[in-house]
Amino acid sequence: MENNLSDAFKTLHSKLRDLVQNTLDPISLQVEKENKIPEDVVDKIRALGLFGMPIPKEYGGLGLSTLEEILLIEEITKTNACYRSRIGTSNGIGSMGIVYDGTEKQKKQYLSTIASGKWTAAFALTEPNAGSDAASITTSAVLDGDHWMLNGSKIFITNADTAHVFTTVAVTDETKGTRGGVTSFVVEKNMPGLSIGPADLKMGFKGSFTHEVIFKDCRVPKENVIGGMPMVGQGFKTAMRVLDKGRLTIGACALGASEKMLAICIDHIKQKMAAGKSKKQLQAAQFTLADMATRIFAARQMLYHSCQLKDQGENVTDKASMVKVFCTEMASWIADCAVDMLEEDGCLTCNQIEMFLRDVRLYRIYEGTSEIQRTIISRDLLK
Ligand SMILES: Cc1cc2nc3c(=O)[nH]c(=O)nc-3n(C[C@H](O)[C@H](O)[C@H](O)COP(=O)(O)OP(=O)(O)OC[C@H]3O[C@@H](n4cnc5c(N)ncnc54)[C@H](O)[C@@H]3O)c2cc1C
């Protein structure tokens, strides 16, 4: 697979590896404690072009394939999850709707600013009564002259605090529901009627925030329907297509975290051996290490293979769900084993394993819970 990657990509990958090892990881626990990524560190991520990984080159992005993007995400998640989260929505759910279905004018207007990292894009779908069942959203958009009037509330919106634009999904015809009655909009943060609630106090992802986003008679220009007026009513399809790719991304996040946790465990066991413990005394730990490495190997193969299929134009909806459920549940299992393996150190907050344990749990919730992934997989099997 490596042979198919360009030299330019390999250089970028190795620059990111250096950034992770020399800058991001050494301050990982400090970021955790202060609940903030220093702005000069965000600048370094920006300088590598990582805010625009999948955005086509003609709109200022890196134009990476799915596989290339996933390789970078795997690398950047071998440390605190908040770094990936800071760039994640701009690369994925926040901007991909515009990439897939936006008009040429929308692409020119928004994508280069997002790709440069000057603007952050967020994605507003979830509502207090519509999480897994996204089809139950009630945020409404009513045409009023040259504007749409949006009313409703979206919750758990990642990067709402730093976002300049929100890809927002709203109901434009409740009689049609998701079959022609839901529309996606690009809403700018300064449009009148949009406000942001306080940050959620989450168990993990310190340094990355989710907020409520409230639309109260929020006036959005008519031309801000993603894809323009012919796409009115077609926004649910756009949102679901965006989520397909997002699931591969979360698989890569869980894989990167798992690889780092395995490395921490290997170091720990080697130290025990250096301190005089025999291999026989450490046999249980060795078997667990072997199982961790085996699952990581399987996860990597299914992730890369699905990305390659997606890059060849295949529909990977079921595979993306399999990747998400397998990789994220593997990461939680590895975190749990790692807490045991590190003995008394495993539960200390001065140790990254405790951070990973909380962070990887969240990967099982957003962009579709494990139950929802299993529903998608079995629906395909039984149709
Ligand atoms: C860190 C984080 C970041 C997020 N970022 C964003 C964002 O940027 N934009 C955005 O729009 N949303 C975001 N979300 C919201 C996220 O997508 C939802 O939390 C998720 O879809 C689950 O919805 P819910 O929390 O309402 O849970 P519910 O849908 O109420 O589910 C509760 C439980 O019931 C189970 N369940 C639900 N339906 C079924 C079913 N049919 N069959 C079996 N079990 C079922 C679920 O699996 C879950 O265990 C984020 C969430 C988190 C935690």
The ligand as a Gaussian input file, in Angstrom:
#p B3LYP/6-31G(d) Opt

LIG

0 1
 C      -18.075000      14.294000      21.973000
 C      -19.306000      14.446000      21.144000
 C      -19.282000      15.271000      20.029000
 C      -20.429000      15.449000      19.249000
 N      -20.381000      16.310000      18.172000
 C      -21.503000      16.512000      17.431000
 C      -21.497000      17.458000      16.347000
 O      -20.484000      18.101000      16.032000
 N      -22.648000      17.645000      15.645000
 C      -23.802000      16.957000      15.932000
 O      -24.792000      17.178000      15.267000
 N      -23.841000      16.063000      16.969000
 C      -22.726000      15.833000      17.732000
 N      -22.747000      14.945000      18.786000
 C      -24.006000      14.262000      19.127000
 C      -23.978000      12.792000      18.768000
 O      -24.032000      12.614000      17.379000
 C      -25.144000      12.104000      19.512000
 O      -24.818000      12.133000      20.883000
 C      -25.361000      10.685000      19.051000
 O      -25.913000      10.666000      17.761000
 C      -26.277000       9.896000      19.999000
 O      -27.462000      10.594000      20.210000
 P      -28.040000      10.834000      21.686000
 O      -26.902000      11.314000      22.524000
 O      -29.230000      11.699000      21.566000
 O      -28.413000       9.411000      22.211000
 P      -29.759000       8.586000      21.881000
 O      -29.982000       8.576000      20.416000
 O      -30.839000       9.085000      22.754000
 O      -29.337000       7.143000      22.337000
 C      -29.250000       6.758000      23.699000
 C      -28.910000       5.279000      23.754000
 O      -29.943000       4.519000      23.102000
 C      -29.408000       3.738000      22.047000
 N      -30.330000       3.700000      20.922000
 C      -30.929000       4.758000      20.329000
 N      -31.700000       4.351000      19.297000
 C      -31.568000       3.009000      19.221000
 C      -32.093000       2.008000      18.357000
 N      -32.898000       2.313000      17.352000
 N      -31.736000       0.723000      18.579000
 C      -30.908000       0.385000      19.593000
 N      -30.371000       1.303000      20.454000
 C      -30.699000       2.589000      20.263000
 C      -28.132000       4.430000      21.654000
 O      -27.228000       3.536000      21.025000
 C      -27.626000       4.932000      22.987000
 O      -26.933000       3.903000      23.652000
 C      -21.611000      14.749000      19.582000
 C      -21.624000      13.898000      20.707000
 C      -20.500000      13.747000      21.476000
 C      -20.544000      12.834000      22.670000

